[in-house]
């Protein structure tokens, strides 16, 4: 079994974010600051990024402001902090089509993209709905969908129909249909040296979703789901079973707890990187 190094790289910070948007039902519990992140997985010969953040175009800027984003850094800056470049990325995995996960594909010009066909089809169909149902597109940027379609036509996208084993050796893509979105997926990384890691997309926003608000072990889904919260809970349980109940193996994309990891660093722009694990022989980038 191969080994991979994994980093969580923050590219934006949102403050004043309602707790209820991350912990469903806690609507009067105040606000919190959350990160927006990439996850970077590096093997001996491959470099993979899970989700591509968003570009600084006007519509994504507006969506970011609505979410409370106060700082943003471009991919070249973020990747450069660990000695990498976006153009070095071979593979991009998109967990779902929301603007903060599927934007900025142009920053990764040499990568092949993997996305669930159902996610693309349902995202496109949402834009055909009447205006009264426009909530279904609230977290999407139509330009991102246009960019993906253009990459499909250029032969740079693989549209999946369900689970994909061994995208790279030890890395699998698992569907989470009709949960956070209609065609969500998550990523399982099986390291030979230190076991299994899961990058869940937004089906799990923070480890607190898994621990429960009072640490009582009752799952609490995030507040936003265009699928079914019942499906969200089922996927959360599947992920917990996959990691043997160890929440520290779940690398949620909006979790400030990640910056408490032993190898984490804050930069001058108040954005963080956490070095989650290093493959054998790799030297720390932090």
C-alpha positions as CSV (number, residue, x, y, z in Angstrom):
1,X,0.0,0.0,0.0
2,X,1.5,3.4,-0.9
3,X,1.7,6.4,1.4
4,X,0.6,9.9,0.9
5,X,1.2,13.2,2.5
6,X,-1.9,15.3,3.2
7,X,-2.2,19.0,3.9
8,X,-5.3,21.1,4.6
9,X,-4.7,24.6,3.1
10,X,-6.9,27.5,4.1
11,X,-7.6,29.9,1.2
12,X,-10.3,32.1,2.8
13,X,-11.7,32.9,6.2
14,X,-15.3,33.7,7.0
15,X,-16.3,35.4,10.2
16,X,-19.8,36.0,11.7
17,X,-20.9,32.7,10.3
18,X,-24.2,31.6,12.0
19,X,-23.6,28.5,14.1
20,X,-26.9,27.1,12.8
21,X,-25.6,26.9,9.3
22,X,-22.9,24.5,10.5
23,X,-24.9,22.7,13.3
24,X,-28.5,22.3,12.1
25,X,-31.1,23.5,14.5
26,X,-28.9,25.7,16.6
27,X,-30.3,28.9,15.2
28,X,-29.8,31.2,18.1
29,X,-26.4,30.0,19.2
30,X,-24.4,33.0,17.9
31,X,-21.7,33.1,15.2
32,X,-18.3,31.5,14.6
33,X,-15.3,31.9,12.3
34,X,-14.8,29.1,9.8
35,X,-12.1,28.4,7.2
36,X,-12.5,27.6,3.5
37,X,-9.9,25.0,2.5
38,X,-8.3,22.9,-0.1
39,X,-7.0,19.4,0.7
40,X,-3.7,18.4,-1.0
41,X,-2.6,14.8,-1.3
42,X,0.9,14.0,-2.5
43,X,2.3,10.6,-3.3
44,X,5.7,9.6,-4.8
45,X,4.5,10.4,-8.3
46,X,1.1,12.1,-8.1
47,X,-0.3,15.3,-6.7
48,X,-4.0,15.5,-6.1
49,X,-6.2,18.4,-4.9
50,X,-9.7,17.9,-3.4
51,X,-11.9,20.8,-4.4
52,X,-10.6,24.0,-6.0
53,X,-11.9,26.8,-3.9
54,X,-13.3,29.8,-5.7
55,X,-11.9,32.5,-7.9
56,X,-12.0,36.2,-7.1
57,X,-14.6,36.9,-9.8
58,X,-17.4,39.3,-9.0
59,X,-20.1,36.8,-8.5
60,X,-18.0,34.5,-6.3
61,X,-16.9,37.6,-4.3
62,X,-20.6,38.4,-3.7
63,X,-21.3,34.9,-2.6
64,X,-18.3,35.0,-0.3
65,X,-19.5,38.3,1.3
66,X,-22.9,36.7,2.0
67,X,-21.0,33.9,3.7
68,X,-18.9,36.4,5.8
69,X,-15.6,35.9,3.9
70,X,-13.1,38.6,5.0
71,X,-9.9,37.3,3.5
72,X,-9.0,35.3,0.4
73,X,-5.7,34.1,-1.1
74,X,-5.1,32.9,-4.6
75,X,-4.0,29.2,-5.2
76,X,-0.4,30.2,-6.2
77,X,0.1,31.9,-2.9
78,X,-1.5,29.0,-0.9
79,X,0.3,26.2,-2.6
80,X,3.6,28.1,-2.6
81,X,3.5,28.0,1.2
82,X,4.3,24.3,1.0
83,X,6.6,24.5,-2.0
84,X,4.0,23.5,-4.7
85,X,2.4,25.1,-7.7
86,X,-1.2,24.7,-8.9
87,X,0.1,23.7,-12.3
88,X,1.9,20.8,-10.7
89,X,-1.5,19.2,-9.8
90,X,-2.2,16.0,-11.8
91,X,-5.7,15.2,-10.5
92,X,-8.6,17.3,-9.2
93,X,-11.5,15.8,-7.3
94,X,-14.6,17.9,-6.9
95,X,-16.8,16.8,-4.0
96,X,-19.8,18.9,-5.1
97,X,-20.7,21.9,-7.2
98,X,-20.9,24.7,-4.7
99,X,-19.0,27.9,-5.5
100,X,-16.4,27.5,-2.7
101,X,-15.6,23.9,-3.9
102,X,-15.8,24.0,-7.7
103,X,-14.6,27.4,-8.6
104,X,-11.2,28.4,-9.9
105,X,-10.6,25.3,-12.1
106,X,-8.6,27.5,-14.5
107,X,-5.9,27.7,-11.8
108,X,-5.1,24.0,-12.3
109,X,-4.4,23.8,-16.0
110,X,-2.7,20.4,-16.1
111,X,-5.1,18.5,-13.9
112,X,-7.7,15.9,-14.9
113,X,-11.0,16.4,-13.1
114,X,-13.2,13.8,-11.4
115,X,-16.8,14.6,-10.7
116,X,-20.0,12.6,-10.3
117,X,-22.1,12.8,-13.4
118,X,-25.2,13.2,-11.2
119,X,-23.8,16.3,-9.5
120,X,-23.2,18.0,-12.8
121,X,-26.5,17.1,-14.3
122,X,-28.5,18.1,-11.2
123,X,-26.6,21.3,-10.8
124,X,-27.3,22.3,-14.4
125,X,-30.9,21.3,-14.1
126,X,-31.3,23.5,-11.1
127,X,-30.7,26.6,-13.3
128,X,-33.6,25.5,-15.5
129,X,-36.1,25.8,-12.5
130,X,-38.5,28.7,-12.2
131,X,-37.4,31.7,-10.3
132,X,-39.5,30.7,-7.2
133,X,-37.2,27.7,-6.8
134,X,-33.9,29.6,-7.2
135,X,-32.8,28.6,-3.7
136,X,-31.5,25.5,-5.3
137,X,-28.8,27.5,-7.0
138,X,-28.0,29.8,-4.1
139,X,-24.5,28.3,-3.4
140,X,-23.5,27.9,-7.1
141,X,-21.8,30.1,-9.6
142,X,-23.1,29.4,-13.2
143,X,-19.6,30.3,-14.5
144,X,-18.2,27.3,-12.6
145,X,-20.6,25.0,-14.4
146,X,-19.7,26.6,-17.7
147,X,-16.0,26.0,-16.9
148,X,-16.6,22.3,-16.1
149,X,-18.6,21.7,-19.3
150,X,-15.8,23.3,-21.3
151,X,-13.4,20.9,-19.7
152,X,-15.7,18.0,-20.4
153,X,-15.6,19.0,-24.1
154,X,-11.8,19.3,-23.9
155,X,-11.5,15.7,-22.6
156,X,-10.2,16.8,-19.2
157,X,-13.1,15.5,-17.0
158,X,-14.2,12.0,-16.0
159,X,-17.9,12.0,-15.0
160,X,-18.4,9.1,-12.6
161,X,-21.5,7.0,-12.0
162,X,-21.0,5.9,-8.4
163,X,-18.0,4.6,-6.5
164,X,-14.5,4.6,-8.0
165,X,-11.9,2.3,-6.4
166,X,-8.2,3.2,-6.8
167,X,-8.4,6.5,-8.6
168,X,-4.8,6.4,-7.5
169,X,-3.5,3.4,-5.5
170,X,-5.2,3.5,-2.2
171,X,-7.5,6.5,-3.0
172,X,-11.2,5.9,-3.6
173,X,-14.1,8.2,-4.4
174,X,-17.4,7.3,-2.7
175,X,-20.8,8.7,-3.7
176,X,-23.0,10.5,-1.1
177,X,-26.0,11.0,-3.4
178,X,-29.0,13.1,-2.3
179,X,-27.3,14.3,0.9
180,X,-25.6,17.7,1.0
181,X,-26.2,17.9,-2.7
182,X,-27.8,15.5,-5.2
183,X,-24.4,14.2,-6.5
184,X,-21.9,14.7,-3.6
185,X,-18.9,12.4,-3.2
186,X,-16.2,12.1,-0.6
187,X,-12.6,10.8,-0.7
188,X,-11.0,8.0,1.2
189,X,-7.2,7.8,1.4
190,X,-5.8,4.5,2.6
191,X,-2.2,5.0,3.8
192,X,0.1,2.0,4.2
193,X,1.9,3.6,7.1
194,X,-0.8,5.3,9.2
195,X,-4.2,4.0,8.0
196,X,-7.3,5.7,6.6
197,X,-8.2,9.3,6.2
198,X,-11.5,10.7,4.8
199,X,-12.1,14.1,3.2
200,X,-15.9,14.4,3.3
201,X,-16.7,17.5,1.3
202,X,-19.5,19.4,3.0
203,X,-21.5,16.3,4.1
204,X,-19.5,17.0,7.2
205,X,-18.5,20.6,7.8
206,X,-16.8,20.2,11.2
207,X,-15.8,17.4,13.5
208,X,-18.5,18.9,15.9
209,X,-21.1,17.5,13.5
210,X,-19.8,14.0,14.4
211,X,-19.2,14.6,18.1
212,X,-22.6,16.3,18.8
213,X,-23.0,19.8,20.2
214,X,-22.4,18.7,23.8
215,X,-20.0,15.9,22.8
216,X,-22.8,13.4,23.4
217,X,-22.1,11.5,20.2
218,X,-25.4,12.3,18.5
219,X,-24.6,13.4,14.9
220,X,-25.8,16.9,14.0
221,X,-25.8,17.6,10.3
222,X,-24.8,20.9,8.8
223,X,-27.6,23.3,8.1
224,X,-27.5,23.4,4.3
225,X,-28.7,20.3,2.3
226,X,-30.4,20.3,-1.0
227,X,-30.8,16.6,-0.7
228,X,-32.0,14.8,2.5
229,X,-30.7,15.3,6.0
230,X,-31.6,11.6,6.6
231,X,-29.1,10.8,3.8
232,X,-26.6,13.2,5.4
233,X,-26.8,11.3,8.7
234,X,-26.4,8.0,6.9
235,X,-23.3,9.1,5.1
236,X,-21.9,10.6,8.3
237,X,-22.3,7.2,9.9
238,X,-20.7,5.4,6.9
239,X,-17.7,7.7,7.3
240,X,-17.4,7.1,11.0
241,X,-17.5,3.4,10.4
242,X,-14.8,3.8,7.8
243,X,-12.4,5.5,10.3
244,X,-13.3,3.3,13.2
245,X,-15.0,6.1,15.1
246,X,-11.8,8.3,15.2
247,X,-13.0,11.8,14.3
248,X,-9.4,13.1,13.9
249,X,-9.2,11.0,10.7
250,X,-12.0,13.1,9.2
251,X,-10.6,16.2,7.4
252,X,-13.7,18.5,7.3
253,X,-13.3,21.5,5.0
254,X,-14.7,24.2,7.4
255,X,-13.3,23.1,10.7
256,X,-11.2,25.6,12.7
257,X,-10.2,22.7,14.9
258,X,-7.7,21.6,12.3
259,X,-5.5,24.4,13.2
260,X,-4.9,22.8,16.6
261,X,-3.1,20.0,14.9
262,X,0.6,19.5,16.1
263,X,1.9,20.6,12.6
264,X,-0.2,23.7,11.8
265,X,1.0,27.2,11.0
266,X,-0.7,30.5,10.8
267,X,0.6,32.9,8.1
268,X,0.7,36.7,8.1
269,X,-2.6,37.0,6.4
270,X,-4.2,34.9,9.2
271,X,-4.7,31.9,7.0
272,X,-3.5,28.5,8.1
273,X,-2.1,25.3,6.8
274,X,-2.2,22.0,8.7
275,X,0.2,19.1,7.8
276,X,-2.0,16.1,8.6
277,X,0.3,13.3,7.7
278,X,3.6,12.8,5.9
279,X,4.5,9.8,3.8
280,X,7.6,7.9,4.7
281,X,10.7,9.8,3.8
282,X,8.9,13.1,3.2
283,X,10.2,16.3,5.0
284,X,7.8,18.7,6.7
285,X,6.9,21.7,4.6
286,X,6.0,23.7,7.7
